[in-house]
Amino acid sequence: MRCAAADKLRKNLEPPDYKHVALGLIFLKHISNAFEAKRAALLAEDAVAAEDPDEYLAENVFWVPKEVRLSLCRPTPSSSIGKLIDQP
């Protein structure tokens, strides 16, 4: 039985190529969770430090630039998740 949700996400991708999309999103979710946890801790101490990439790298946390943070991938009524992900 095929999964309708996966078909909607995949659109015209062949099944072997779908792993590249899925694994990329899983990786983004993983680094975003660690980044947001560290960011919250830094914001509680010093708002300026929360925007310093070195603060994250010092604790082996990926720095996630504002343009690619997972919170920006939330679709709005005038957009779709596919368009948001594909934007350079």
C-alpha positions as CSV (number, residue, x, y, z in Angstrom):
1,M,0.0,0.0,0.0
2,R,1.4,3.4,-0.9
3,C,1.4,6.3,1.4
4,A,-0.5,9.3,0.1
5,A,1.4,11.8,2.2
6,A,4.7,10.6,0.9
7,D,3.3,10.8,-2.7
8,K,2.3,14.4,-2.2
9,L,5.8,15.3,-0.8
10,R,7.6,13.3,-3.5
11,K,5.6,14.5,-6.5
12,N,7.8,13.5,-9.5
13,L,10.8,12.1,-7.7
14,E,11.7,8.4,-8.2
15,P,11.6,6.4,-5.0
16,P,15.4,6.0,-4.8
17,D,15.8,9.8,-5.0
18,Y,13.3,10.5,-2.3
19,K,15.9,9.6,0.4
20,H,17.9,12.7,-0.5
21,V,14.9,14.9,0.3
22,A,13.9,13.0,3.4
23,L,17.4,12.7,4.9
24,G,18.1,16.4,4.3
25,L,15.0,17.4,6.2
26,I,15.7,15.0,9.0
27,F,19.2,16.4,9.3
28,L,17.9,20.0,9.3
29,K,15.4,19.0,12.1
30,H,18.2,17.5,14.1
31,I,20.6,20.4,13.9
32,S,17.7,22.9,14.4
33,N,16.7,21.3,17.7
34,A,20.2,21.5,19.0
35,F,20.6,25.1,17.7
36,E,17.3,26.3,19.2
37,A,18.2,24.7,22.6
38,K,21.6,26.4,22.7
39,R,20.0,29.7,21.4
40,A,17.5,29.7,24.2
41,A,20.2,29.2,26.8
42,L,22.3,32.0,25.2
43,L,19.3,34.4,25.0
44,A,18.7,33.9,28.7
45,E,22.3,35.0,29.4
46,D,23.2,37.5,26.6
47,A,21.2,38.4,23.5
48,V,24.3,39.5,21.6
49,A,26.0,36.1,22.2
50,A,23.0,34.3,20.8
51,E,23.9,35.7,17.3
52,D,27.6,34.8,17.5
53,P,28.4,31.6,15.5
54,D,31.5,30.9,17.6
55,E,29.3,30.4,20.7
56,Y,27.6,27.5,19.0
57,L,30.8,26.0,17.5
58,A,32.5,26.0,20.8
59,E,30.0,23.4,22.0
60,N,29.9,21.4,18.8
61,V,26.5,22.8,17.8
62,F,25.9,23.7,14.2
63,W,25.3,27.5,13.6
64,V,22.1,27.8,11.6
65,P,21.8,31.1,9.7
66,K,18.6,33.0,9.9
67,E,17.7,32.3,6.3
68,V,17.6,28.5,6.7
69,R,16.2,28.1,10.2
70,L,13.5,25.5,10.4
71,S,11.0,28.0,11.8
72,L,11.1,29.8,8.4
73,C,10.0,26.5,6.7
74,R,6.5,26.8,8.1
75,P,4.1,27.3,5.2
76,T,1.8,30.3,5.2
77,P,-1.5,30.5,3.4
78,S,0.1,32.1,0.4
79,S,3.0,29.6,0.1
80,S,3.7,25.9,0.1
81,I,6.3,23.9,1.9
82,G,7.8,22.7,-1.4
83,K,8.4,26.3,-2.6
84,L,9.9,27.3,0.8
85,I,12.3,24.4,0.7
86,D,13.3,24.9,-2.9
87,Q,14.1,28.6,-2.5
88,P,17.9,29.3,-2.8
